[in-house]
Amino acid sequence: MVANADFNFVNKNLLTLELPFSEHIEELRQRIFHIAWIILLLMSFSFFEVKSLVQILELPISNVKFFQLSPGEYFVSTVKIAFYTGLLFSTPFLLSQIILFLLPGLTKTEIKI
């Protein structure tokens, strides 16, 4: 049986940890690598599923089809579609990594905003 009914789980003793500049750069480097790997992973997945993506892009316009004017244009447009799709789907992860990097440097009033 619990004798103390005051369940206040807020830690009032805040530990402030200041890192040197090199540690901040290392954390930023790690977060950039995570972002790059996620973009690359989603880009490669969308590269293999590019035919369905092209069909989705062709839906709004009924009479327009993608066609090739030069020998490498289909491959370049496939890579562009895959890159932009990977970038679009990785945006939530990208924004969360940016927020997680900046959050420790903010004060309590700045965090509430």
Secondary structure, 3 states (H helix, E strand, C coil): CCCCCCCCCCCCCCCCCCCCHHHHHHHHHHHHHHHHHHHHHHHHHHHHCHHHHHHHHHCCCCCCCCCCCCCCHHHHHHHHHHHHHHHHHCHHHHHHHHHHHHHHHCCHHHHHC
